[in-house]
Amino acid sequence: MTSLSGDSDRGGRTAEPGPLVCARCGTRGESPQPTWLCSVENGVRRYFCDACARENLRAIEGRLDSAWW
């Protein structure tokens, strides 16, 4: 598995994550959300709420970037 720079795989302390915001609809949620989707697109992590993930399941399974949804 490959980690992005700044990830905590090296045993360093990381900042407490803030509230998650859906990259598609802007819904805010407390972190962590087990039903939310995390997608890495062009090296950037993007989070999607369960409703947006459910609505775009076929595109997600087809590995299309969210710009195509």
Secondary structure, DSSP 8 states (H G I E B T S, - for coil): ----TT-GGGS--------EE-TTT--EE-S--TTSEEEEETTEEEEE-HHHHHHTHHHHHTT--GGG-
